Amino acid sequence: MNSSFYGRKELFFGKGIDQLLVKLKGLPKVLREILYGMTVHEMDLELKKERGTLDHLFMLIVFGDLVGLPLLPPYYSMSLLPYIIPSLETWKRSILREKDLTDFASIDI
């Protein structure tokens, strides 16, 4: 008797109820992402930008001799070299890149 009831329910509601339940399961995640975007997304972007700036400044002080600006004795910079190797090429590319006045503006249009 139960199988016939479920079969009738399937015929009556169709597969739309299952699709609706699947969409409702994802609703909390969507609401969480909307709330995140409305409250802290811009602050998160600014913090990432600030972290990148401080990272570039640190690498410039420690490995400035790679771009022609020696500030630290080579002994200390060479002891830090194994930790910096993965990001060294991208750092050199970003430091030696030509910059425009619009690169320094922090306002996103």
Phi, psi and omega in degrees: 000324180294322182294325179289326178294314180295325177296320178292320179298320178297320178290324184285310184273332183077198180268359181295325181292324178293319178293323178294319178295323177295318179292324180290334177293329180272358183298317179299323179294318179296316179296321178296318179292323177295316179296319177299316181294327181280336187250304191243002183297315181295320178296322178297317177297317179296320179293321177295320179295319178294321178297318178297321178296315178294325177295317178296321179294317178299314181292329177293320179291316184282316185244034180296334180294341177289336178247011175095022180227081182284120179239332185240143176302143185299334181300313183289322180291325179289332177287337178268350185304317182299333181278340186260343185311315183299329184253011185292316183294316179293326177295313180298320179296319182285327179289318184274000179289143177291132182247147179250167178298329181288341178291334183270348179284133183265004180272125178267126181266000000 
